[in-house]
Amino acid sequence: MAKPKITQEEIAQRPLGKRAVITIGAAFLITFAFDRLICSIPPTWLIGYELPVFWIICTLTVTALHWKTARKQVLVWLALGSIVAIGVWNILAQSTWYYSGNDEYALTTQFVQPALLMLHCQLVNGRYDVRRPLQVVWNWFTGWLQQPFIHIRDFAEPFSVIFARFAVASRQRSKVREIGIALLISIPLLLTIIPLLVGADQIVQYEVLNVLRDFNPMALILHIMFIVLPWPLLFSLLISIDTEPTSTPPKQRFSLSSITAFVVLAVTLMVYALFCAVQVRFLFAGLLTDGSIALPDGLTYSEYARSGFFQLLAVTAINVTLFGLAITLAPRTRTLNITLVALLALTTIILTSAALRLGLYINAYGLTWLRYLSASFIALLATVILLCLIRLKTQRLPLTATVAVLFIVWYVALGFSSPNRICEIYNAAHGIADAVAATPYQPMV
């Protein structure tokens, strides 16, 4: 049975959703900014600052769109402040980063800012629980892969209502309808007459060509596409934030018994214990009176410092992940708690080994941007280990959310800490400025 045809009068009587219209306007503002800043040549005073300014515009637009809920959320303000701060850093450092050795940080911010912006989008509605980070992570991924598509059909609804109301009104008012018909008839007529008139007089032709000499119809079409094509996708994403999530992450069906978790951790601890025994011998017992380390014959400080540095950081990250999985999947027992404390203790020794290796390298060749970054990251991991210990004592601490906040704060502070100035002061104070200039290229640190 065929569905009855919906008339324009019925469409015109539908309520025009205010929220949908506002969201359409916000989506258009962002796509228009994208075309003007990223896909076009911006004003001279904006050249070089387009990308950070664009991310800031996006963040402020999303915040304004959800102001009633966003203003009450601390994590929303953290994400917003981080995006703006990174954008400000990019603007301030634009003319110097390629000559200051920290261009890696500058390039990385171009990926960190959109990642933080998507997190900001998933937090502004206030429907999240810091103790359920998996839901936030799930929403973040669906924000890229699903949410831009599920409400595309709703994009056309306000336009159809407005068009139907205009059509009904034009039929009710004969003059408006007649004027509209006259304009439609005039368009092809003008397209025929104007070229003939321009070709009939060389002076008119010269003036027209002089006015239109910079007009490029293909460029105009491309810019329209840059605005129109992502418009409904962005609308779908923004309107999805207002609605309840259409999907939820799969429920946790996997768990570990306390015995299984203990055995896995115990085997891992035995390997770490052997490794740490060697580390203690050379890094702690082998300390000399001048602060250096008695290394085996034939092994230089440079070779020892550079070898295995990032491997140790990777092991530390794996251990922190093991800790999180153990407290999440296994029932808490006294034996398991003792094992986790041992894991954190050995992890501390491993991290200390990495720190001492880096210290050897800095003492020999001076402090650079990458070495400063590595040292600050070691301090960040040490703080995470401390948070893990606190988490063993109190379950009220949302560990994942706290670590995520800590990482964001560390990343923003890293850029604003003037690392190059710190390196200059450190090297000058230790009299190794010449050694830094002579340092051979070392990709590890």
HELIX and SHEET records of a PDB file:
HELIX    1   1 GLN A    8  ALA A   12  1                                   5    
HELIX    2   2 LYS A   18  LEU A   37  1                                  20    
HELIX    3   3 THR A   44  LEU A   46  5                                   3    
HELIX    4   4 GLU A   50  LEU A   65  1                                  16    
HELIX    5   5 TRP A   67  ALA A   70  1                                   4    
HELIX    6   6 VAL A   74  ALA A   93  1                                  20    
HELIX    7   7 TRP A   97  SER A  100  1                                   4    
HELIX    8   8 ASP A  103  LEU A  123  1                                  21    
HELIX    9   9 PRO A  133  LEU A  145  1                                  13    
HELIX   10  10 GLN A  147  ILE A  150  1                                   4    
HELIX   11  11 ILE A  152  GLN A  172  1                                  21    
HELIX   12  12 SER A  174  ALA A  200  1                                  27    
HELIX   13  13 GLN A  202  VAL A  211  1                                  10    
HELIX   14  14 PRO A  217  VAL A  228  1                                  12    
HELIX   15  15 PRO A  230  ASP A  242  1                                  13    
HELIX   16  16 SER A  258  GLN A  279  1                                  22    
HELIX   17  17 VAL A  280  PHE A  284  3                                   5    
HELIX   18  18 TYR A  301  ARG A  306  1                                   6    
HELIX   19  19 PHE A  309  LEU A  329  1                                  21    
HELIX   20  20 ARG A  334  TYR A  365  1                                  32    
HELIX   21  21 TRP A  369  LYS A  393  1                                  25    
HELIX   22  22 LEU A  399  PHE A  416  1                                  18    
HELIX   23  23 PRO A  419  ALA A  429  1                                  11    
HELIX   24  24 ALA A  433  ALA A  437  1                                   5    
END                                                                             
